[in-house]
Every structure is written in structure tokens, then in C-alpha cells.
Amino acid sequence: MSVGDDGRLLTVGMVAARLGVAPETVRSWERRYGLAPGGRSPGGHRRYTETDCGRLVLMQRLVGEGATPARAAAQVLATPVDSIAVSAASWARDPARTVAAAPGVRRPPGGPGGRSLAVPGASPEVHGLARAASRLDAEVLVDLLTDLLVERGAVAMWDDVLCPVLVAAGVRWQRTGEGVDVEHVLSEATLDALRAHRARLLRPVPGRPVLLACAPEDAHVLPLHVAAVALAERRVPVRLLGPGVPPDALASAARRTGASAVFVWRQRVEGPAADLAGLPRSRPPVLAVVGGPGWRPGETPPGARLAVDLRSAVALLQAAPR
């Protein structure tokens, strides 16, 4: 049986993420063409096995080569199980490649939307997101990211899946000058998915909020949106101040909201670091946390704590007295 990285049979969302298609696409292939999952979870819910995944991979390849979905599904269902198993095994070994299809099916030189981002050695979910980003398919990106948020939470979505794709887009731009459009579409789709997910969460527990801000002259606000959703998942009240927040504005917001903590993200070393000396003195005191790759060693503001990654930042901010 095909299992995910944690040993479970695959849900429709997990399969869709690995293929780089919307979950509704997988569901429509089941409803219209009979490509239904054959596994069952311990609770009786339908799950995708290795053979099921192999059929979907072959279906995707045939449709990508120009076959109508109906004709592709007929060929998939007529393909011997042994060939399907080979396809699924190949996909599991190297998800960066499109796996072998049935005998006589050629592999085209490229894919829809152009060359996919290079993410060697990454998980199938990362490759699926990279393929959708390369196609500039914003709707599929939102669907994939939404499923990841529901299944894994904001921090795991960021660390395990989204960051590798963002890094790959940045590397392509540095090497070729291309790919800004991919990064922008991916960022906007991420914001859409995060906002929609946050709107579905339970309301925060009343208390002193956490303030999230970029360092002065820093506009990399996407990690703050991820942190905001991660804290909302934990029912921590949040105020997101956004990019380029001057120290006096941050201090003023902390006083006016009675903030329990502030978090300042700095993506690049250029530009001034955050000055947190103006934060109000209160009991309990305002917790100051900074994070991001732009903080140089020894440059952490006095009294602030440096978070090594977004996960540790969220843990620190969640623990602040409210």
C-alpha cells in the first residue's frame, strides 16, 4: 500500500499536493471516470493506495500530453496493475520526475506552463507546489496550500513545503533573472490561503495581543502572515502591523494595545535594525522577540530574544503572559 511519510495511507489532499493539482481535480477523476481510492483508514475512511497513486500519476501524464480525460481514464483503467505499480514506485523514488507511463506513451520535452522549479531531493508535496507555481496556477496553489494548512498547520506548511519552493524561485531569479512572476503569484496565493484559513478558525481567547512587524525598511511580510495564522491556530490574539514599521510606531502600538509581546522580522541585513528601547514598561513586561535571516550575530536588540526559526518564534510568543 502507498503510504505518506508518516506511515498513513494518503488522503485526497495529500495526493493532490503531490501531483500539483487541485483536490477537486482528483475528486472529479473519481466521480466521472472511476479512479476511486481503494484503501481504508482504521476509521473506515477511503484512502489512496500505491496502485491508486500510480493510476493518478498516469492519468495526469496522459492529460498533460493532450488526451481527453475520458480517453486518458480509459487507458489508465486498462493498464495492467504491474505497470501501475512500477509507475507508483518510480514516483515515490523520485517525485521530481514525471513517472513512466504505460508502454507506448511518450514523455514530452516540457510540461504545461514551462520548466518547473528545481527542488532536488524535496518531498512530493514540494514538487507538486513547485509545478503549480511554475504554471502560475493561482487557484491550484490556493487549494494545495489550504489543504496543507488544514492537515499540517501554518508552521509546518511554511517550513516543510512553502519555503523550499520560495527558495527555488529566488535561486532561479538570481541565476537567470527570470521567475519573479512565479514568486509573486506564489506569494499572493499564499496570502489568500492564509487569510481564508484564519477566517475559519475559532476566535482568539481574550487577552493582551501579540504584535507582528517587519524591521524598518523591510517589506518581507509573508513570514509574519504565517506567524499570525500559527498564533491564531493557538487562539492567541494578534495584531499584524506589516512592513517597514518604525520603532516609534511599534512602541506606540504596544502601548495602545497593551501588547504581551512583539515580534520583529528582518529578512535582509541591509537597512537599520529594530530599536526596541521604546517599548513600554509593564508588568508583566512586554516580551520582545526578533527573527529572520537578516539579524547579524551580536545585533539582537538589548533585552530581546532571537528566534532561530518561525516555529521557535511562535512558541515564544505563545508563552508570553497575556
TAHUWO-V989736 format. One record per pair of residues at least 24 apart in sequence whose ideal C-beta (glycine too) atoms are under 8 Angstrom apart, sorted by the first residue. I is the first residue (numbers start at 1). J is the second residue. Records with the same first field share a line. If there is no record, write none. Layout:
BEGIN
I->J  J
END
This chain:
BEGIN
1->39  49  50
2->39  48  49  50  51  52  53  88  92
5->123
8->41  47
9->39  40  41  47  48  49
10->47  48  53
11->47  48  151
12->37  48
13->147  148  150  151
14->48  125  147  151
15->48  52  53  56
16->128  143  144  147
17->124  125  128  129  144  147  148  161
18->53  91  95  124  125  127  128
19->56  57  60  128
20->127  128  129  130  131  132  140  144
21->60  128  132  140
22->139  140  143  144
23->143  144  147
24->143
25->140
26->56
29->56  59  69  73
32->69  70  73
33->59  69  70  73  74  77
34->73  77
35->59  73  76  77
50->85  88  89  92
51->81  84  85  88
53->88  91
54->84  85  86  87  88  89  91  99
55->79  84
57->87  88  91  98  99
58->84  87  99  101  102
61->98  99  101  105  107
62->101  105
64->98  108  111  112
65->105  106  108
75->102
76->102
91->124
92->124
95->122  123  124  127  128
96->120  122  127
111->135
113->137
117->165  168  169  172  179  182
118->168  171  172
119->164  165  168
122->164
123->160  161
125->160  161
126->160  161  164  165
129->161  162  165  186
130->164  165  168
133->165  169  182  185  186
134->182
136->181  182  185
138->185  188  189  192
141->185  186  189  190  193
142->189  192  193  196
145->189  190  193  194
146->193  196  197
149->193  194  197  229
150->197
153->230  233
154->194  197  226  227  229  230  233
155->226  230  310  311  314
157->226
158->223  226  310
159->309  310  311
162->186  190
187->222
190->222  225
191->222  225
194->225  226  228  229
195->225
197->229
198->228  229  232
201->229  232  233  235
202->235
203->235
204->232  235  236  237  238
205->235  236  237  322
206->237
207->236  237  260  322
208->237  257  258  259  260  320  321  322
209->236  237  238  239  257  258  259  260
210->236  237  238  239  259  260  261  262  263  317  320
211->238  239  241  250  253  254  257  259  261  262  263
212->238  239  240  241  262  263  265
213->240  241  242  245  250  253  262  263  264  265  274
214->242  243  244  245  264  265  266  267
215->244  245  264  265  266  271  272  273  274  292  294
216->244  245  246  247  271  272  274
217->244  270  271  272
218->243  244  265  266  267  268  271  294
219->243  244
220->265  267  268  292
221->265
223->265  267  291  292  310
224->263  265
226->310
227->263  265  310  313  314  317
230->310  314
231->314  317  318
234->314  318
236->317  318  322
237->322
247->274  275  276  277  278
248->278
250->274  276  278  279
251->276  278  279  280
254->279  280  286
255->280
258->282
259->286
260->284  286  287  320  321  322
261->286  287  288  289  316  317  320
262->286  287  288  289
263->289  290  291  307  313  317
264->288  289  290  291  304
265->290  291  292
266->290  291  292  293  294  295
267->292  293  294
268->293  294
269->294  295  296
270->294
273->299  301
274->301
275->301
276->301  302  303  304
277->301  302
284->321
287->316  317  320
289->313  316  317
END
